[in-house]
């Protein structure tokens, strides 16, 4: 272990939550917003030039605090070197997104789609800003506390979602409506636990999001953190508790009665088992016990799983498969840069399809180049963190493993629905991508890089 | 620290930064203008357009709305048929003549059944192919009809406000002309004739003025930002290329003869062995 490359966290690290630095607290607020607040159903009562969505204000606050901190901050004793190419996926995707608009400008303006493109670009820039600032400011010693926070928030989300299924009461929407009523309006909850079977085949259980698939995605992405915390802790009592948390998260994802609720967590677990089979197999007995407890806590989970295979689900599958031939005219007309980023307005159902596959949606909007950039965006965190994914360093290894599995779970969820339409999962993915980069970063005493020869400035973890 | 160092690096390469600004400005111009060389010209690529809308009522000679004894159902059915007819080539020929615009420049869509499930409203490959062909049309018409109302809504798009209003107003006139021709040809009795009433003159305005500037600005920022970001690693690589002699051409982890601390004239002073891990 290098003298400067891998430092264990100490009290003097000024790491969240024992810090007065405002940025980590804003990162925590971001996570709380993702897991507990239906922010995409909220409009603040203050007008912004592009949109008054709740998340934009938090992003603006993060950017402002970072800018002020950068301008006024004191020189730090430690310098963090990130692996080269950590932002390449995001930069490539941003470039292709703008290029797709520039190349299609005649079509976009003629069809009156510039406003839609503008809004989607604003979201993309928000996501990029969050990703960059979290990556630049997150410290390795903060990875574990943030992992714990993610699991705690996911458990609350799962519990609330299970409660929603049982009672029809969406605690996230109702609480947000009450808490934020002076400053924001919250749309009514889409919850419907007893729908008319002739029109709606499944209950609508959304948790803090606008769509069931969105809540299953964030729970599926949080699951690896609970499993990794359970696998890595040496204390048996904690292992049981983390295993229980994992089961509760799985139950919360399954209760939505969506196939994605089973697929995304399953893929996340599979990735963990592939990367660290021995550590994960140790959890098997705890998993069985915790599963039994979870079944007691959430009776009816088996019927939920059985309902996933019912006939009405086949309509959903047919809808997905019919997307492929329907997208061909657009793909063949504009194969390289697509129709323009953000022009796929799913509310114009007579013109555009709702693609139940984000990759297909990106192929439509930003073409083959954009699809490649989008895949690069998903894969880059795993690539930069590849050297720490199997590391035994307790500070970096487990969080990197969990965040890497979560990034892959996001990649799987992308194949199941139009994930960028709902902001929770993209925000969470980019936070986890930032965690991967942070785990793979190297800390050196400040000023050392200036004395290094350029050929040695790339930080490659041992 | 990092931001300050980045800005300092860019300042030392200010000529290249200025070159990047020029390239970004050129890219921004290309994004919204088509450049012609012979003769030199700039043609805007963004279409500033206007929209206008109106409504037409399918009625009876003695207005059905003023007489409670009249059943509206036959009129609702006809409104639905007329809305579909208006998007047909026959109707568009009449609309083009009334509005005095080329028939080939008009694209018409609708009506769409909003009561169907989404999956049935979504366009198939064939429908989408037709839509793609019509995407370049400068004059666009869209017809909407609520099945329980004898009303057809007309939405028109054209390069100017006057043309958009003229196009919207042309649709009811074209329909009236066509129906009258059939009624005269069939010798339909006066009291049984369908009457097309326009519910007021079309109103409209310019929609996307300013898109040009926004798109150009966006392209400038992105291209200039990407150029500046590329300058940093490019400078590092260039300097690294120049300084390879510090280590020789061999493996820096090799023995004294192939590079390493012994051949490090600047004395970077890394802790023993640490630098060997940096590839």
Interface residues (C-beta under 8 A of the other chain):
Chain A: X2 X3 X4 X5 X70 X73 X75 X76 X79 X84 X91 X94 X95 X98 X101 X102 X105 X106 X107 X109 X110 X111 X112 X114 X115 X118 X121 X136 X315 X319 X322 X325 X326 X328 X329 X330 X333 X349 X350 X351 X352 X353 X354 X446 X451 X452 X453 X454 X455 X456 X457 X458 X459 X460 X462
Chain B: X1 X2 X3 X4 X27 X30 X31 X32 X45 X46 X47 X48 X49 X51 X109 X110 X112 X118 X119 X121 X122 X123 X124 X125 X128 X129 X131 X132 X135 X136 X137 X138 X157 X207 X208 X211 X214 X215 X218 X219 X222 X226 X229 X233 X236 X237 X239 X240 X243 X244 X246 X247 X252 X266 X268 X269 X271 X274 X275 X277 X278 X279
